[in-house]
């Protein structure tokens, strides 16, 4: 086994350390010299590109268009919506000067180049975008207006972890404007469904869709919808959110439109976003003690082919025979890496591609040529088998589909086996330590919510959609409850 | 004619104002509330996305991989390379604090949250990237290393213009590391050729390739290669640069590798970038007094189809007949917009799509149906013709190619007609006011270069490649000159 793998912590020993190790050893990302900011390495970035490509397509199918708004936001803009600034003030990176100058102590900030008004590195862009929409929206004919931007944002976090919580992260933020409340609510829910579809069909990550409690809402929203995924340690990871913003930002930035009766009305808004955090969800849902397990639909390399031969003439023969297979796989739109590098042993390559989560590995040697066979290994189960060489491309195409389905099923089975109804707070306190989603009755008060968080470090993840609800009794306060919510520890 | 067009300044009246008008009226971009930062609107951003898509493919074909490095750079990093910091110090946006707080005067910067070391919003990323490469490069086996990132950068500019010079802009920056000087020089020149190919074949913008004078070099480079395009007013627009950085950044960040003899050596570097400035080049090269003229290969909408009919049953018939044409065009990979909106008059639509630079317009009415014809207009020449309906998709496909070639030829003819050899400084001073590229002998000194700039506002754009050079006499100083350089006023 390659030496890189020796040091990969086992999940059972320390799940958190396993994740940190894996991010670095699989060449996904690393800490940078700037506190809390990561460098996304080419292999990690290639996953992000695949995610972007698919999401972008799905957004455009809903009618959204991409645009770009400024990185820096005047401090006064942020302050216009009271809850919004309260939510983000504590994590704002602030630009105060616009020039450096030489001095006896080396290069210093030029005190003469102080900005009149400080600028905030965007933590999210509702304010600058609604200040722009003011000029774009005049009549009902201008609505709906649906823009998305792919960009970087900055939230100064005290404790950071690669992909899960970083001071700078990459994301997309959609911002839409509508004529009616109903339309905006519908849009917010539609985009949640887009996220859920992407998570389940592309990332193979099953998610619970639901609505956040008031405490957990986005700062400035009337409702926040969420998709919550369960990691292998039973903790929740909020993986995407879609917000119904009501008329809050329209009022803060005076965005009115003339309706069909020619009367001015405030516009209704939504915003929605997913970030590089999705890569964290991907890693923690599927990967194992040997390394990454990537869903075929998002794997930068879907199939690796490794030729084995001791004599040069054998190698030449293998390379010649395998070429049509490579061509056939590529013609099916499958990404193939043919690794015939002679400065690494096969054993090293095997371990390395396992670590990197390449879904299918093909190995072909001189003996295989004689027998008309080829060795196939699937990364999700690590099962090896010998297949007829002649029909291998077709087999691999099907296998990639099978792996995609299989890892989704595996994750879903795990998730479903770790959702518990619980009506006893003492029992809850004990069991929540081991992870899992707990369906519990809640009286709807922020007090009870705060008590649970204080005493168990677990939070209300959402009121789940699609669950049959009957009234009951709050397990903490004993007060009446209308519905069960999902409570869990989370990242 | 639509009312928007009435206000579009004519090029002959005020070229600069024409450009500013066009950017806004064609819905490409607008000034934001943040000084010098623009909002790129969906139509403008769609052009950028097409550019990105093609460039990204071309970069990957050279072996470069995408990655992402932090937005914020510690001030001390910037200072490590002396020329680099000198070049960028005057335009740095500086983050000094990481929190806001509530006060009696509203939300203010929290003085307790002052950073120990100031962070600079990246004006370019050589320093943070070479600080990272230090950990990635150990042996000759790790080379070459070729990363690119698509991102935003910030250079605090005092005078800004949309696309041409903005405080924040979007770009890509490639950063490569090599074992030898030769390899790095070759990479820098190779990427210049990629940019030239993209400019000419995709943007239809002819460019002069060359090398910058020492004064005009990138801060920290040993050589800067450039592509220079000529706008319709005869001014130059630097459209892309590729830098041979020598070992400057490797030495500043202590990046050494063990060569095949196991001896440590400093790594050789390049960096190369193009930005949203390319959109400025695109607009100013091809567009006319009616609006944008976009090259078909980068146009967000390549063909617009407008049905005309007075009676609903005619409209229904037209829509039915045209559908197979739309399908056929789309199956050829052509982007088609079918505009049957009934709340705008055809005349308004015609003017609007002209303004937006849609390369081909098809108009079909009830009379055409009877005659088996369709009206075709090409945006570059504004020529209209009536074509047989039956073979229209094939005709349009060819026409798009023709337009692409024609606007390139037109731009090249203009450019070539405005390149002049000039050996007399008095004559130069007079003629340079009217624009054009002047091929002049230069003695190679910064003094002469400064004098020309001071007295004529023209600068040495480059020593052009591919021009037969014979020694001569500097037109200003009378000293010997090895070669002619291109001197021009520029954006």
Contacts between the chains, C-beta under 8 A, distances in Angstrom:
chain1	res1	chain2	res2	distance
A	30	B	132	7.9
A	30	B	135	7.6
A	32	B	69	7.1
A	32	B	70	4.8
A	32	B	128	7.0
A	32	B	132	6.8
A	33	B	74	6.3
A	33	B	77	7.2
A	33	B	128	7.1
A	33	B	131	5.6
A	33	B	132	7.9
A	34	B	70	4.7
A	34	B	72	5.3
A	34	B	73	7.3
A	34	B	74	6.5
A	34	B	119	6.7
A	34	B	128	7.5
A	37	B	70	3.9
A	37	B	71	7.4
A	37	B	72	6.6
A	38	B	70	7.6
A	39	B	67	7.1
A	39	B	68	7.0
A	39	B	69	5.5
A	39	B	70	6.9
A	39	B	132	5.4
A	40	B	67	6.0
A	40	B	68	4.0
A	41	B	67	5.8
A	42	B	65	3.8
A	42	B	66	6.6
A	42	B	67	4.9
A	42	B	147	6.5
A	45	B	65	7.6
A	45	B	66	5.1
A	45	B	67	5.0
A	45	B	68	5.7
A	46	B	65	7.3
A	46	B	66	7.3
A	48	B	68	7.9
A	49	B	66	6.5
A	65	B	42	3.8
A	65	B	45	7.6
A	65	B	46	7.3
A	66	B	42	6.6
A	66	B	45	5.1
A	66	B	46	7.3
A	66	B	49	6.5
A	67	B	39	7.1
A	67	B	40	6.0
A	67	B	41	5.8
A	67	B	42	4.9
A	67	B	45	5.0
A	68	B	39	7.0
A	68	B	40	4.0
A	68	B	45	5.7
A	68	B	48	7.9
A	68	B	170	6.5
A	69	B	32	7.0
A	69	B	39	5.5
A	70	B	32	4.8
A	70	B	33	8.0
A	70	B	34	4.7
A	70	B	37	3.9
A	70	B	38	7.6
A	70	B	39	6.9
A	70	B	168	5.9
A	71	B	37	7.4
A	71	B	71	8.0
A	71	B	121	7.4
A	71	B	152	5.6
A	71	B	154	6.8
A	71	B	168	5.4
A	72	B	34	5.2
A	72	B	37	6.6
A	72	B	93	7.2
A	72	B	154	7.8
A	72	B	168	7.2
A	73	B	34	7.3
A	74	B	33	6.3
A	74	B	34	6.5
A	75	B	100	7.0
A	75	B	107	6.6
A	75	B	109	7.8
A	77	B	33	7.2
A	78	B	100	7.6
A	78	B	107	7.1
A	79	B	106	5.9
A	79	B	107	4.7
A	85	B	100	7.4
A	85	B	107	5.6
A	86	B	102	7.9
A	89	B	99	6.9
A	89	B	100	4.0
A	89	B	101	6.4
A	89	B	102	7.3
A	89	B	107	6.1
A	90	B	99	5.6
A	90	B	100	7.5
A	90	B	101	7.9
A	91	B	98	7.5
A	91	B	99	7.1
A	92	B	98	7.0
A	92	B	99	6.3
A	92	B	100	5.0
A	93	B	72	7.2
A	93	B	95	4.9
A	93	B	97	7.7
A	93	B	98	5.6
A	93	B	119	7.5
A	94	B	95	6.3
A	94	B	96	6.6
A	94	B	97	4.3
A	94	B	98	7.1
A	94	B	99	7.8
A	94	B	100	7.0
A	94	B	109	5.4
A	95	B	93	4.9
A	95	B	94	6.4
A	95	B	95	5.4
A	95	B	96	7.7
A	95	B	121	6.7
A	96	B	94	6.6
A	96	B	95	7.7
A	96	B	96	4.6
A	96	B	97	6.7
A	96	B	109	6.9
A	97	B	93	7.7
A	97	B	94	4.3
A	97	B	96	6.7
A	98	B	91	7.5
A	98	B	92	7.0
A	98	B	93	5.6
A	98	B	94	7.1
A	98	B	156	4.3
A	99	B	89	6.9
A	99	B	90	5.6
A	99	B	91	7.1
A	99	B	92	6.3
A	99	B	94	7.8
A	99	B	156	6.8
A	100	B	75	7.0
A	100	B	78	7.7
A	100	B	85	7.4
A	100	B	89	4.0
A	100	B	90	7.5
A	100	B	92	5.0
A	100	B	94	6.9
A	100	B	120	7.6
A	101	B	89	6.4
A	101	B	90	7.9
A	102	B	86	7.9
A	102	B	89	7.2
A	106	B	79	5.9
A	107	B	75	6.6
A	107	B	78	7.1
A	107	B	79	4.7
A	107	B	85	5.6
A	107	B	89	6.0
A	109	B	75	7.8
A	109	B	94	5.3
A	109	B	96	6.9
A	109	B	118	5.7
A	118	B	109	5.7
A	119	B	34	6.7
A	119	B	93	7.5
A	120	B	100	7.6
A	121	B	71	7.4
A	121	B	95	6.7
A	121	B	121	7.3
A	128	B	32	7.0
A	128	B	33	7.1
A	128	B	34	7.5
A	131	B	33	5.6
A	132	B	30	7.9
A	132	B	32	6.8
A	132	B	33	7.9
A	132	B	39	5.4
A	135	B	30	7.6
A	141	B	343	7.5
A	147	B	42	6.5
A	151	B	152	7.1
A	152	B	71	5.6
A	152	B	151	7.1
A	152	B	152	7.0
A	154	B	71	6.8
A	154	B	72	7.8
A	156	B	98	4.2
A	156	B	99	6.8
A	168	B	70	5.9
A	168	B	71	5.4
A	168	B	72	7.2
A	170	B	68	6.5
A	343	B	141	7.4
